Amino acid sequence: MSIKSKRDYILDCFRNNPGKELKLKEIDEMVKAEYLKDTGSTDIYTNRTVRDLPKRGFITELNGYIKKPKRGVYTLIYGKIPSIKKSPFSTLDKKKIKKRDHYKCQMCGIPETREEILAIDHIEPEDSGGKGEYNNGITLCGKCNNIKSNLKVTTFGKKMFEKYRKIMLKKGDSEIVDFLNEVLEIYKKYNRN
Ligand SMILES: [Zn+2]
């Protein structure tokens, strides 16, 4: 008998191979080899325990979590599980936003057609905590949406800044409001839309 549990052997295996994609069979072989050293036996079967690990979430002993990037492959990722909690728009809000924006892309102005279905995007990005709410939504075409997701300030668009400013005014974030005021002044100065 070994004083280490099956789980300990498996966790050790991940600990020794952080970030590496390990196949079920590889894990089983590595564990068997270690178990053999400790006990003289290979009578240990790991598959079921390994398969269960991704469901366990954050594993304190590993200071990370087990991800299953593809079938039969497991890997240790250090750190907390990234929050995938996004804030999408409801169907109703999407409809209302499009209507408010006159069914036109708010950056380039192209109208919605059967070929070009406009999308609703977050003005304050989701990653910064922007919510999928009416006031944080903007109607964009695919092209402008791509530009926006690259966050190139120079092509961000006056309307976007104006709407962002409105939201930040409400939020009372005076630093961003000051910044946006200056940006909008520059649009005025160069007579750009
Ligand atoms: Zn557009």
Boltz pocket constraint, residues with backbone or C-beta under 6 A from the ligand:
constraints:
  - pocket:
      binder: B
      contacts: [[A, 105], [A, 106], [A, 107], [A, 108], [A, 109], [A, 110], [A, 140], [A, 141], [A, 142], [A, 143], [A, 144], [A, 145]]
      max_distance: 6.0
